[in-house]
Amino acid sequence: NLEHVTALPTAVGGTAFEVDFSSGLVTVLPPVLASDAAVQGALSPLFISLAAVAAVVLLMGAMLVAGHQRAEFAVMRARGAALAQVAALAARGAAATVLPAAAIAVAAAVLVTPGPPSTLAWWLAAAITATALAAPPLLAVSQLRTRRSTAPAPAAGRSIRLLRRWVINAALVAVAAGGLIVLRRQGLPPPGRLDVLTSLAPVLAAVPIALLIAGCYPPALAGLARLARRSRGVVMVVGLARGRAAARAIALPAFGLILAFTVAAFAAMERDTVTRAEVAASWQATPADAVVTVPAAGPGLTHYAQRVIAQVPGAQQVAGVSVLSGSAGTGRSLPVAVVDPRQYAALVAATPAPRFPAGLLARAPGAGAADQVPVLVSPAAAAMLGRSATLRVAGRWLQLHVAGRLSRIAGLPPGSRFAVLPNWALGPRAPQPTVMALQGPQLDTGALARAVHHAVPGARIVLRSQLLAAIAAAPLPHGGVITLAQGAAAAAAFSLLILLLMLVLSARSRELTLARLDAMGLGRAQSRRIAVVESLPVIICAAL
């Protein structure tokens, strides 16, 4: 209890003394916090992109509501109501629905996701709520202004509207490109810090693509419609003509679909990245699919034990390593791994690790017993040995020549101090291996456990498959993978909802068109195909 500790000087009469505090969490918490920051940094673009897609869905829903209320607001405006009164009425209707729904959603989110609050989550919730509240009154006022505006001459009016659209599109593209350029120059934020601009990258990239689709969509449909006129069917002609008529309002659905497809692709890409990282971490933890280490007190791996272990089904490459303790000329001890260079190089070649430089440990032609022996040293041992040194190993003094560096070897921890010695340097004094590494994707681990238990009782087996399973089951990476899957599912649901809203927004005009065609003998199956042809081009453009 820290309160009791701080009261200790008073309890001992006010005498000053020092108290040292230590905790094992000091070594445990930093890696956990770093992993948490990495996961949050990877997931923040997903959350912001989903929020943007949700905002698109809300805007399309507000367009649907505004379309239903257009006649009512037009009557109010004709009777003398001000635009502010119409906007207030639309805002009250939106608040009556949005605020209770937002309160229920926030309460459900707090109950489902306990823990410390997330600043990003609160900001996104506030932005989505503000969008839902502001969209209905703004759309209502925009519709009334459009209806009551007195346009100039038709040609001049079209030129002004076209110029205004180009200016707005250029401004949006400039903002998106500027944001991406700034992001490119400043790079990723430091670990543990959330950068909104970095997380907005998918949204910024989707803006010019959506505007490009909106600009190219009408000419493309016009060309397809001309080709469709050569056919005898009515489905393609009517469907493409309706799609071209609704092309002016295609930017918003295209933006939402592009973001939704981007989120799905992002989730798949991140999942693949996490899987590759987990596999790489398992290879960093162990240099082979299985590593057998015999007890320190014992004769090592006898020829019989090596033969039994090497015959395990699925073992494609096998290499033995003798881990000894050497003594440098300065009196400092150094772990030494004695290997058969060619055998160990063949084992490493079957793994994703960098190749083992067996050629550097080859015996020079005509070399005598007093010549220098090439060795590989770890970076931590390089400063200790220099370019050449003497080392006592297995009761024999060796004159060493450092031929290269090696970051890891089977039987010794990565990053530790060690030297790798070729087995020919010790001759008949070379001890039996104390570590045996096995490589094989289809290694029979059950047979290996039985063989090791029979041949070398008490030996320890480290399996890379078990390490990989433990890494994949870690709470933070596992939670990140689940969140990515949930984000992909949410993106798919939003895509379907956007398509449904597209059909609903154009349902009234489609109904009138199909009613006229129905009087001319159009069948129900043809009506459904016309709706598909009308919506399919924008889906294809967003997917591409």
PyMOL commands that set and color helices and strands:
alter all, ss='L'
color gray80, all
select helices_A, chain A and resi 2-6+8-11+25-78+83-112+119-148+154-186+196-199+201-228+235-245+247-249+251-285+303-310+341-349+358-361+379-385+423-425+427-429+445-455+464-472+475-505+507-519+524-543
alter helices_A, ss='H'
color red, helices_A
select strands_A, chain A and resi 290-293+317-328+333-339+373-377+388-393+396-405+419-422+435-439+460-463
alter strands_A, ss='S'
color yellow, strands_A
deselect
rebuild
show_as cartoon
